[in-house]
Amino acid sequence: MKSKFFSYPVKRIGIIGGGQLGKMTAQAAKQMGFYVTVLDPTPHCPAAHLADAQLVGELYDADTLTSLARVSEVLTYDVEHIDVKTLKKLAQAGHVIYPSPELLEIIQDKYLQKQMFIKHNLPIPQFAAFEQVTPDHLAQFGFPVVQKARFGGYDGKGVVVLRNPDDLEQILPGPSILEQFIPIEKELAIIIARTSKGESACYPIVEMRFDDKANICQAVIAPAPIDTAIAEQARQIALRAIESLQGVGIFGVEMFLTSAGQILVNEIAPRPHNSGHYTIEACMTSQFEQLIRVISGLPLGMTTLLRPVVMFNLLGETGYRGVPIIEGLYDALAIPGLSFHFYDKQSTRPFRKMGHITILDDNLESAMIKLRQAKAVLKIKGTELC
């Protein structure tokens, strides 16, 4: 039987990575009475503004990871690119880490991730893995084709679409996969929480819309404007993907809806995900609070969507860098239903994620009209031209 009494702090949580995801996770944890320590190489990183303590150190440094584990009852992370070998040793020594280092090891390698999907009969695009892609490989695979680096990609980096032989100079160096180019109707995503007991909670299926120049998610629409049968099919496929990994934590599952009406799994993020930021204002329980509940052994919160919502990423404007300057904030906050989030990053650059807005309304059409109004006035510029 679970204890009904908790001392303060409720639990000591260590977050590996102190960016915006770590910040919003720390914010949820502090609201609930937890003690939070973050590890990040940047002093005064975004999460450090809300955490109780920060350890300054590299995410691949065994000593700093071990130091974080020693002052924490449970570890989690806001980024995949961390030293999984050290995490595995810490777990073997009895430290609690969610999601598990073994799961993270699979996620870090896109090839291993896709092999897991195949093993569990999950629908994915056709692909092949290479240590170094050559023009001959491309000729055999056919154009157009998507090349993805096996390791280290994020926010559109490590992904390139090769449309014809004229694009050969864009080939990414190093181990990668070639993936079938899919005619996509929509890019979908879902946030799923899963506990150590195998209990799951699914958020609504959302549509992600991307900035073509930077290949970064620009907007998220919830619920996705798709047929309810398609949405349920996507939910079931995503849930199977998380169950195949025996995941414990919070996960973002990215999927494609093809022009033929098929759902294909793209990839999984083992942490809070950009497509779930809308949950802070629009759901009974945010993805960040849900993560704290899961890793602490507390009951799952409700995932009910309160109102239709659009989320829009605020990217650094092209032509600017340096100390951020927020332009149009007054006019944006005058728009009914708009909430503004700034990530406390000390410098901006073109296409860097600097914050986001959410707009709640009675229907998506009205929310999209308000989003267009906000986009026209709200800009993140900088003190320097570039």
C-alpha positions in Angstrom: 0.0 0.0 0.0 1.3 3.4 -1.0 2.1 5.9 1.8 -0.4 8.7 2.2 2.2 10.9 3.9 5.2 12.7 2.2 7.9 14.7 3.9 9.2 17.9 2.3 10.6 17.8 -0.3 8.4 15.1 -1.8 11.4 13.7 -3.7 14.7 14.9 -4.9 14.8 14.9 -8.7 17.8 15.2 -11.0 17.3 16.5 -14.5 20.1 15.9 -17.1 19.9 18.9 -19.4 18.7 22.4 -18.4 17.1 23.8 -21.6 13.5 24.8 -22.1 12.2 21.2 -21.5 14.2 21.0 -18.3 12.9 24.4 -17.3 9.2 23.5 -17.8 9.8 20.2 -16.0 11.4 21.9 -13.1 8.5 24.4 -13.0 6.0 21.6 -12.7 8.1 19.8 -10.0 8.5 22.9 -7.9 4.8 23.5 -8.0 4.3 20.1 -6.5 6.9 20.4 -3.7 9.9 18.5 -5.2 13.6 19.4 -4.9 15.2 19.8 -8.3 18.8 19.7 -9.3 19.7 20.2 -13.0 22.9 19.3 -14.8 23.9 21.5 -17.8 27.2 22.8 -19.3 25.8 26.4 -19.4 25.9 28.3 -16.2 22.5 30.0 -15.5 20.8 27.8 -18.1 17.0 28.2 -18.5 16.2 25.4 -16.0 18.6 26.8 -13.4 16.3 29.8 -12.9 13.6 27.6 -11.4 15.6 24.6 -10.0 16.9 24.5 -6.4 20.5 23.8 -7.6 22.6 23.5 -10.8 25.6 21.3 -11.4 27.7 22.8 -14.3 29.2 20.1 -16.4 29.1 18.2 -19.7 26.3 15.7 -20.3 29.0 13.1 -21.4 31.1 13.5 -18.3 30.9 10.5 -16.0 31.9 12.4 -12.9 29.2 15.1 -13.1 26.5 12.5 -14.0 27.6 10.5 -10.9 27.5 13.7 -8.8 23.9 14.4 -9.9 22.9 10.8 -9.1 24.3 11.1 -5.6 22.1 14.0 -4.7 18.9 12.7 -6.4 16.4 10.0 -5.7 15.4 9.7 -9.3 17.0 10.9 -12.6 15.4 11.9 -15.8 16.5 13.9 -18.8 15.4 16.6 -21.3 17.7 15.6 -24.1 18.8 12.3 -25.7 22.4 13.2 -26.3 24.0 12.1 -23.0 26.4 9.5 -21.8 24.3 6.3 -21.8 27.2 4.1 -20.7 27.5 6.0 -17.4 23.7 5.9 -16.9 23.7 2.2 -17.3 26.4 1.8 -14.7 24.5 4.1 -12.4 21.3 2.1 -12.9 23.2 -1.2 -12.1 24.5 0.5 -8.9 20.9 1.0 -7.8 20.1 4.6 -9.0 16.6 5.1 -10.4 16.5 6.5 -14.0 13.5 7.0 -16.2 13.2 6.4 -19.0 15.8 3.6 -18.7 19.3 3.8 -20.1 18.6 0.7 -22.2 15.7 2.4 -23.8 17.7 5.6 -24.4 20.5 3.5 -26.0 17.9 2.3 -28.6 16.5 5.8 -29.2 20.0 7.4 -29.7 20.5 5.2 -32.7 17.9 5.6 -35.4 18.8 2.3 -36.9 18.3 0.4 -33.7 15.0 2.3 -33.2 13.7 1.2 -36.6 14.8 -2.4 -36.0 12.7 -2.4 -32.8 9.7 -1.1 -34.8 10.2 -3.9 -37.4 10.4 -6.5 -34.6 7.0 -5.5 -33.3 5.4 -5.1 -36.7 4.9 -1.4 -36.5 4.4 0.4 -39.8 7.4 2.5 -40.9 8.8 3.8 -44.2 11.2 1.5 -46.0 14.9 2.1 -45.1 18.5 0.9 -45.3 21.5 1.6 -43.2 25.0 2.6 -44.4 28.3 3.4 -42.7 28.8 6.1 -45.4 26.2 6.9 -48.1 27.7 7.0 -51.6 26.2 8.0 -55.0 25.9 4.3 -55.8 23.7 3.7 -52.8 21.5 6.6 -53.8 21.2 5.3 -57.3 20.2 1.9 -56.0 17.7 3.3 -53.5 16.2 5.8 -56.0 15.2 9.5 -55.8 13.8 11.3 -53.9 15.1 9.9 -50.7 15.5 11.0 -47.1 18.9 10.7 -45.4 19.0 10.7 -41.6 22.2 10.6 -39.4 22.0 7.6 -37.1 23.3 9.6 -34.2 22.9 13.1 -32.9 20.2 14.7 -35.0 17.6 17.1 -33.5 15.3 19.9 -34.6 15.8 19.1 -38.3 19.6 18.8 -38.0 20.9 15.5 -39.3 18.1 15.2 -41.9 18.3 16.0 -45.6 16.0 15.3 -48.5 17.9 14.3 -51.6 15.6 14.9 -54.5 17.8 14.2 -57.5 21.5 13.5 -58.5 22.1 17.3 -58.3 21.8 17.1 -54.5 24.8 14.8 -54.0 26.8 17.6 -52.4 24.3 17.5 -49.6 25.0 13.9 -48.5 25.6 13.7 -44.8 28.9 12.2 -43.7 29.1 9.3 -41.3 26.7 6.4 -40.4 23.1 7.1 -41.6 20.0 5.6 -42.9 18.3 6.2 -46.3 14.5 6.3 -45.9 11.8 6.1 -48.5 10.4 9.5 -49.3 6.8 9.4 -48.3 4.0 11.7 -49.9 2.7 13.1 -46.6 -0.8 14.4 -46.0 0.0 15.5 -42.5 2.7 15.1 -39.8 1.1 13.9 -36.6 2.3 13.4 -33.0 1.0 12.2 -29.6 2.3 12.4 -26.1 2.1 9.2 -24.1 2.8 8.6 -20.4 3.5 5.1 -19.2 4.3 4.0 -15.6 6.5 1.2 -14.2 3.2 -0.8 -13.7 2.4 -0.6 -17.4 -0.4 1.9 -17.0 -0.7 4.4 -19.9 -2.2 7.8 -20.5 -2.6 9.2 -24.0 -3.0 12.8 -25.0 -4.9 13.9 -28.1 -3.4 13.3 -31.6 -2.0 16.6 -32.8 -0.9 17.9 -36.2 2.6 19.4 -36.5 3.3 22.0 -39.2 6.9 22.8 -40.1 9.0 25.8 -41.1 10.3 24.7 -44.5 13.5 26.8 -44.3 14.7 25.3 -41.0 12.8 22.0 -41.0 11.7 22.9 -37.4 8.2 22.3 -36.1 6.6 25.7 -36.2 3.0 25.1 -35.1 1.0 22.4 -33.3 -2.8 22.0 -33.7 -4.8 20.1 -31.1 -6.9 18.2 -31.8 -5.5 17.3 -35.2 -8.1 18.1 -37.9 -8.4 14.5 -39.1 -11.1 11.8 -39.1 -11.7 10.3 -35.7 -11.0 6.8 -37.0 -7.6 7.9 -38.3 -6.9 9.5 -35.0 -7.7 6.3 -33.1 -5.6 4.2 -35.4 -2.7 6.6 -34.8 -3.2 6.5 -31.1 -3.1 2.7 -31.1 0.0 2.4 -33.2 1.8 5.0 -31.0 0.8 3.1 -27.9 2.1 -0.1 -29.3 5.4 1.6 -30.1 5.9 2.7 -26.5 4.8 -0.7 -25.2 7.3 -2.4 -27.5 10.1 -0.4 -25.7 8.6 -1.0 -22.3 8.9 2.7 -21.8 8.5 4.3 -18.4 8.2 8.1 -18.5 6.8 10.6 -21.0 7.2 10.1 -24.8 6.6 12.0 -27.9 5.7 9.8 -30.9 6.0 11.4 -34.3 4.0 9.8 -37.2 3.2 10.4 -40.9 -0.3 10.3 -42.3 0.3 9.4 -46.0 -1.7 10.7 -48.9 -3.0 7.1 -49.1 -4.4 7.3 -45.6 -1.7 5.1 -43.9 -0.2 5.8 -40.5 3.6 5.3 -40.4 5.8 5.8 -37.3 8.6 8.3 -37.8 10.5 8.3 -34.5 10.2 8.5 -30.7 11.5 11.1 -28.2 11.9 9.7 -24.7 11.2 13.0 -22.9 8.7 15.9 -23.0 8.2 16.9 -26.6 7.7 20.1 -28.5 4.3 18.8 -29.8 3.1 18.6 -26.1 3.8 22.2 -25.0 0.1 23.0 -25.5 -0.8 20.7 -22.6 0.3 23.4 -20.1 -2.8 25.5 -20.7 -5.0 23.2 -22.7 -5.1 19.9 -20.8 -6.0 18.8 -17.3 -2.4 17.7 -16.7 0.6 19.0 -18.6 3.1 16.7 -20.1 5.6 18.1 -17.6 3.5 17.4 -14.5 2.8 14.0 -15.9 6.5 13.2 -16.2 7.0 14.1 -12.5 4.0 11.9 -11.5 5.4 8.9 -13.5 9.0 9.0 -12.3 7.8 9.6 -8.7 5.4 6.7 -8.6 2.4 8.9 -8.3 -1.0 8.3 -10.0 -1.3 9.4 -13.7 -3.2 12.7 -14.2 -6.1 13.2 -16.6 -5.2 14.1 -20.2 -8.5 15.7 -21.1 -8.2 18.5 -23.7 -10.1 21.5 -22.2 -10.4 23.5 -25.4 -9.1 23.5 -28.9 -5.6 25.0 -29.1 -2.8 26.0 -31.4 0.8 26.2 -30.2 3.4 28.3 -32.1 7.2 28.1 -31.6 8.9 31.5 -31.4 12.1 31.2 -33.4 14.9 33.7 -33.5 14.4 36.0 -36.4 16.8 35.8 -39.3 19.3 38.6 -39.4 19.6 38.9 -35.6 21.7 37.4 -32.8 22.9 38.5 -29.4 20.8 39.4 -26.4 17.1 38.8 -27.2 14.7 41.6 -27.8 11.0 40.7 -27.7 9.0 42.8 -30.2 5.2 43.1 -30.1 4.6 41.4 -26.7 2.0 44.0 -25.6 -0.1 43.6 -28.8 0.2 39.8 -28.7 -1.0 39.5 -25.1 -4.0 41.7 -26.0 -5.2 38.7 -28.1 -7.9 36.8 -26.1 -6.8 33.3 -25.1 -3.1 33.8 -25.8 -0.4 32.7 -23.4 3.3 33.6 -23.8 6.3 31.5 -22.7 9.9 32.7 -22.9 12.7 30.2 -22.3 15.2 32.6 -20.6 18.0 31.9 -23.2 20.7 34.5 -22.9 21.2 34.8 -26.6 19.3 34.5 -29.8 20.2 33.4 -33.3 18.3 32.6 -36.5 15.8 29.8 -36.0 16.7 29.1 -32.4 13.7 28.1 -30.3 13.3 31.1 -27.9 9.8 30.5 -26.6 6.3 29.6 -27.6 2.7 30.9 -27.5 -0.5 28.9 -27.1 -3.9 30.2 -28.2 -7.1 28.6 -26.8 -10.5 29.1 -28.4 -13.9 27.5 -28.8 -12.8 26.3 -32.3 -9.6 25.9 -34.3 -10.7 28.2 -37.0 -10.9 31.2 -34.6 -7.6 30.1 -32.9 -5.8 30.1 -36.3 -7.1 33.6 -37.1 -5.7 34.8 -33.8 -2.4 33.0 -34.5 -2.0 34.9 -37.7 -2.6 38.1 -35.8 0.1 37.1 -33.2 2.6 36.1 -35.9 2.3 39.5 -37.5 3.4 41.4 -34.4 5.4 39.1 -32.1 9.1 38.7 -33.0 12.2 37.6 -31.2 15.1 39.8 -32.5 18.5 40.5 -31.0 21.0 43.3 -30.2 23.3 42.3 -33.0 22.8 42.0 -36.8 24.2 39.0 -38.6 
